[in-house]
Amino acid sequence: MKVFRFFLLPGIVSMLFLMSGCNDTPNSVGVGIQNKEDFGVVHVDTFYATGHTSLPNHLYTSTLDRFMLGKYESSSGPAYQAWTCMKFYNWPDSMIGIGSRITSAWIQLKGVYRFGSNPSAPLTFNVYKALASLGNDSLSYDSLALNSRFYFEASPIFTVTPDNLGDTASYIIPFQKLSLVADWFSTNTDTSHLNDGLIFQPTSSNIIKGFYSFNNADTSLQPTLFVMYNDTNGVSRIYSHKTGGAKYVSTVSQLITDNNFMYVQDGVSTRGVVSFDSIPIKWPVSILRTVLEVVAQPSVPVLHDSLYALSVAPTGLSDGASYAISQTATDSSGRHHYSIDIRAIAIRWLSNASVRKVAVSGFFEGGSFDLFRLYGTGALKPRVIITYSTQP
């Protein structure tokens, strides 16, 4: 053992010496051994869009924290409509069968948003009894309007004409047909379509209001059904109920008026789709950064001044694989420039994608009626700036 230790010590000393030498800054000999071209060459190339279009996108509004109701028409721009479908359900056992003792009932809605140039414009609407289930999120405005006799009664139960209320004020909808509410409270296992809910159809034409839905985390802001009734002792009581569902369906006309632009519309959901079919970069390369740049025509200010870029399938519809949000700058002419990092999408394009497209959507598609008119042609048409490296 003593002989082993004697020979091991010089070996350890020599190893430490060599290791300390490796930690020093390389000298000129080491630099000469490594070819600088082995690090690859960095390129920065700009490519302009080869095509653009605007495609409708279905909104799943039952999952949102708000719903829309109203109608807005202008002499020079698009015309919008939003109808609301609402249902209260799941009554406590103690309230089943109180129908004959209900003396009054009303719904309270809490406002959160307004679309329209006149803040004092009143929102008036008809309330209809629904005749079929409205819970399917594939329901569209067209299917509801074109098949109205299937979905709701021909005549409204009543019309709501509130005072001119602020954007965040509460709307009170009093029931003028208590037998309808009595039917709701008759059972929790409805097999006779006693409670398919209500449909609100706007009648005024210059405002759309947004209201908090049942999905809002703050229960004080959720739609509330109030019922005044007499208990078994004849004492008048008020019961409030917040369990339910709400959604809206919407439509827009006269949106696309100039094919030189892409139209990104919230509230109805139309998305822009951009094609980049002439990118000659050959795979494999290392994509360091890719920025999509789009420019909006100066227009009415929007509530949420941001856009998303989304990966798409060959059809142009979002595939959910990748998305990124924009950064915004404004030039001297008032145009908004949106820059979006789409590196993940560019990697898909260059590695194996048969179609090189990207979709552009509004930041809050279901929560506003913002409209972005994006240049699709000319000097301001969409472009991508790709930073990448190639091996020698």
N, C-alpha and C positions, 0 to 999 in steps of 0.2 A: 504493500500500500504506500509506503514512503517513496518508493521509486516512481510510482504512478503520479503522485502529487508533484514531484520534482519536474517531471516532463510536462505536466499540464499547465503549470504557471507561465512559462514562456509563451505557450500557445495562446492563452487568454490575453496576455499583454499585446501580442501581435494583432489579434482580432480587434481589440479596442482601438488600436492605432489606425487600422484600415477603416473601421466604421467612422471614426472621427474625421478622416479624410473625405469620406463620401458626403458628409454633412456640410462641408465647406462649399462656397460658391464655385461653380465649375470654372476651370481655367481655360485658356485659349485652346489648349489641346482638346478638351471635351467639346468645346463649341464647334470646332472644326469637324469633329466626327459626325455630329447631327446635321443633316441637310435641312435647311430652313423650309424647303418646299414640302417636306414630309408633314408639315402642319396643315396643309391644304390651302386653298385659295378662297377668300370670302368675296361673294358677289352681292350686289344690291341692284335688283332689277324691278322695273315698274311695268305692269301690264294693265291695259284698259279693257273694260267689259266688251264682250262681243255680242251681247244681247241682254234684254231685260223684259220683264212682264210684271203684271200685278194679278195675284191669285186670291180668291176668297179662302178664308180659314174658319172652320167651325169653332165657336166659343162654347166651352163647357161652363156655363155661368152659374150652375147650382153650387159650385165649389167656392165661389167668390165671397168676399166679405161685404159685398154691396150688390144691389140690383138697380136697374135703370127703368125709367118710365117717362114717356113724353113723346113729343113730335116737334121737329124743328125744320123749318123750310126757309130758304133765303132766295132772293131773286137771282143771284148769280152763282150760287154754290150748290153743293149736294143737299138732298132732302133726306132726313132721318126719321125713323120711327123705332120706338122700343116699347114692347108690351111686357107686362109682368104676370107671372103665374105664381100663386101663393097658396099654401095649404097649412092649416094648423091641425095637429093630430096628437094621439097618445095622451088621452085624458086620464087623470087620476080616477081610481075606482069610486071615490067619494062623490065625483061630479057626474058620473053616468046616470042618466035619467032625470036630470034637473030641467029638461026642456020646457015643460009646462009652467015652470016657476021663473023663467027668465023674463025680466022686465025691460032690460035694455042691453045693448052690446055695441062695442066699437073697437076699431083697430087703431093703434098708434104707430106711426112710422117716423123714424128720426132721419132727417136729411143730412147729406154729407157732400153733395156735389151738384153743380149746375152747369149745363151747357146751353148757351144762348146769349145773345148780346144784351138782352134786357133783363136785369136782375129782378125787376119787380113784376115780371110777367107771371100770371097765375097758371098753375098746372091743373087743368080740368080733365076728368077721365070718367068713363063708364065702368061699372063693376058688373061682371057676368058670373053666373053660376057655371062652373065647369061640369061637363057631362062625361068626361073620360079622364083616365089617369094622365097627368102631365109630368110625371117623375122621370120619364125617359129623357136623358140629356141630348139625344139626337134630334129632339124636336126643334124645328126651325121656324122662322117667321112665315115662310111660304107655306109650310104644311099646316100651320095654325090658321093663317088667314084664308087659304084656299079651301080648307076643310072645316070651316068654322062651325057648321051645324053638327058636326061630329064631336067637336071639342067643347062647345059651350052653347048655352041657350040663345035663342034669336033676340030676345029683348033683355036689356040690362036690368039688374035688380034695382039699381039706383045710380045716380050721377053725382060725382063729387066735385064741388066747386068751392075750394077753400079760398080764404082771403090771400092777398099777396104776402107770401111768407119768405123769410130769408133762407139762404142756402142750407143752414144747419138747423132750421126750425123743425118742430114736430108737426106732422100732419095727423089729424084726427078723422077717421072714416067711420061715421055712425051707420049702423045697420038699420034699414027701413023695413026689413023683412026678417023678423025674429024667428019665424018658423024654420028658416034655413039653419040658423045657429042651433036651434033645438034639435034638428036632425043630426048635427055634428055630435052633440052630446048624448046621443042615444046608444052609441056602441063604439067600441074600439076595434071591432072585427067587422068592418063594413063590407058587405057583399052585394049591396044593392045600389052602389054609387050614390049614397047619401052625402058623402064628403069626398069629392074629387078636388075641392078647393075653389079658388076664385081666379078670374082673369081680369086684369085691369087694362083697358084699352084707352089710349089718350085721345082727347078730342081737341084740345088747344094745339096750335101749330107754331109756337115760337119759343118753346123751352123743353128741355129734358132734365129731369131731376134724378139724382142718385140717392138711394136710401140704404142704410145699413141692413144687412141680412142676418139670418139666424147664425151664420158662421162667424160673426164678429165675436172676438174674445170678451168684450165688455158687454155683459148681459143687459146693462141698463140702456144700451143702444139698439138692441135687437127689436124686431117687430113684436108687438104685444097685443094680444086679444084680451080685452076687458069684458067681463060679463057681470051684470048686476042681476041678482036673483033673490028670491025669498027662500030661506031654509025651511025645514019641516016645522019650525015653531013660528013661522011667519016673519022672522027677522030679516031685514034687507041686508045682503052682503055683496061684496065685490070680489070676484076671482080674476086673477091675471094669469095668462098662459103664454109661454115663450117657446114651446116646442113646435117646430114646423120646418118647412122648406120653402125656398123662394128662388126663382130664376127669372131671367128675361130673355126674350128673343127680339132680334132687331133686324133692320134692313136699311139700305141706303140706295138712292137713285141719283143719276147724274154725277157719279163720282169721277169716272175716268173720261176726261174731256180732251186730253192731249196725249197722244202716244209717245211723245218725246220725254214723258215723265213716268216714274214709278210712283204708285200711290200706296202709302202705308196708312191705313185707317184703323184707329182703335174703336171700340164700342160695337162695331159690326165685324171687324177683323178682316182686313185685306192686307196682304203682305206683298212686299216687293221681292222678286227673284232675279238674281243677276247671274249671268253666264260668263265664264272665262275659258273659252275653248282653245285659245291660242297661246298657251304657256309652254314654251319649248324646253323647259328644264327637264332633264332626263334623270330618272331615279336609278341608283340611289344617290341621294345628296343629304346633307345635314341641314334641316330647316331651322334657322336660328330665330327668325321672327317674320311674321306676315301680318300686314296691316291693311284692312279694307277701309277705303275712304269713300264716303258718299256725301253729297251736298244737297241741301234742301233750299227750295225757292223761298225767298222772304214771304212770310204769310202772317196770319193771325197767331199771336203767341200761344204756345201749347202748355198744358199743365205739367206734363212730364217730358222734359226736353232731353230724352235719351232714346236710343234704339238698341235692339238686340240683333246680332247676327246668329243665324242658326244653320246647322248642317241639314241637308235635305236629301231625300231619295231622288232617283231619276225623274219622278213625276213633278218635282218641285215642292212637294209637301215635306214638312219638317219630320225628321226621323228620330229626334230626341237624343242623338248621340253627342252633340256638342253645341254650346251656345256661349256667347260673350257679350258684354255690355259696352257701350260706346263711351268715348270722351268727346266733349263738344267744344268747338271754338267758333267764333263769329268773325267774318271778314268785314272790310270797310263798307261793303254794299249791303250788310245786314243778313247775308246768307250764313246759314249754320252748317259747319263742316263736322261730320261725325267720323271719328277714327275708332276702329274696332280691331282688336288683336284676334286674328283667326288662324293662328299657327296650327292648332289641332286640325282644323278643316283643311288647310293647305297640305298637311302631311297625308291626309286621306286622298286628296286630289292626285298628288304626284305618285303615291305608292301603288294604289290599286283602283281608284275610282274611274268608272267609265264616263261619268258626267261631272263636269266641274261647275257646280252651281252653289250659291249661297242665298239664303232667304234673309230678309230684313223685316223685323216687326217692331211695333211700338213697345215702349217699356211696360205699360200697364194696359194691355189690350182690352181687358174686360172692365176696367175701372174708369174710363174716360172716353171722350169722343175726339181725341186729338187726331189731326190729319197732317201728314208729312208728304209734300210733293217733292220727290227726289229727282234730280236731273238724271236722265237715262241716256242722253246723247250729247254730242258736242264736247267742248273743252272741259266741262264739269261733270262728265259722266263718271260712273264708278270706276275705281281702279284699285289694284292691289300692289303693295310694295313688299317684295319678298327678299329677305336677307338670308343667304344660305352659303354653305361652304362645300367645295368639291375636293376630292382626293386627287393627287397628281397621277 
